[in-house]
Amino acid sequence: MVVVIHFRSLKISVQYTPDFYLSRLSHPMYLVTSTGVTPFQLDVTLPHHLLPACHERTPVTPFASAAHSVTVAVVCVLFVVMVVLTLQVRTPTQPQALTQIPREC
């Protein structure tokens, strides 16, 4: 616990690890003092052209890589199912009605 003398200032360092999917982040911060809790709203804006560079430097979590692998597997299975169903439902090139035309005598 840090004690601040009246009419003195104290520099507070805030560290946050964002995911860099949005250019504007807003999170609450609470300062606990002897007189009570004081809420602050931290608003951070990052220029749009810096988002890709920041996103590349963010480490990939195990959950994100697992979710990516599961998504790719599901899409591949759905693609194979779609191809199989398309081949089963495929209509012949000539309709049956045209191949059995009765001949007149």
N, C-alpha and C positions, 0 to 999 in steps of 0.2 A: 504494500500500500504506500502510495506517495502522498505526502502532505505538502500542500501548497500554501505558502504564507499569503495573507491578504494583500491585494494589489500587486501581486507578482504574476508572472506568466510562466507557463510550462509548455514546452514543445512536445506534442504527441505525434508519434510516428504510427501511421496506419498502413498495414500491408494486406493486400487482398489478391487472390489468384482468380481472375475471371476466366470464363471459357471462350471469350472473344467471338461469340456468335452474334452479338448485338453491338452497335456502336455507342449506345447509351445505356448505362447501368445506374440503377438507383437502389440503394440498400440502407436500412436503418442502422444507426449506431447509437448506443446508449452510454452516456457518461454518468457514472455513479459517484455521487458526492455525499458529504455528510448531511447536506440539506435535502437530498432526494436524488431521484433519477431524472436526468435531462436528456430527452431524445433529440437526435440530429438525423437529418436525411442527407446521406452522401450521394451526390450526383456526379457521375463521371461521363464525359463525352470523349470518344475516340474518333479521329477522322476516318472516313470510310476507306481511304486508300491505304491505311495502315492495318486494317483488319486481316487481310490474308497473311501478311508477314508475322503478325502477333499470333495468329492461329497456328502457323507452322511451328512456332517455338514452344507452344503449349504441349506438355507431355500427354500422350494418349493413355487413358486409364484402361485397366483390364476390362471393365464393363463395356467401354466403347468399342474395343476391338472384338469382344465376344458378340456384341449386338450387331456389328458389321458382318461378322462371319455367319451368324444365324440369318440375317436378312438376305445375304447372297445365296445361302443354301435354300431358303424358302422360295426365292425368285426362280432359281434353277429348277426346282421341283415343279413349280407351277408352270414353267415354260414347257417342260417335258409332258406334263399332263395335258396342256393345251394342244401340243402337237399330236399326241395319241388320240385325243378326242376328235381333232380335226380329220385325222386319217380314217377314223371309224365312221364318221358322219358324211364323208365325202360322197357326192352323188356321181353316178356314172356319166360318161361324156355324152351318151345318146339316151334320151328318155325312152322308156319301154313302149310307150304308145306309138312312136314313130317306127319302131322296128317291126311291128306286127300289123302292117297295113294289109287288109284283105284285097285280093286281086279280083277284078271283074272279068267275067268270061266273055 
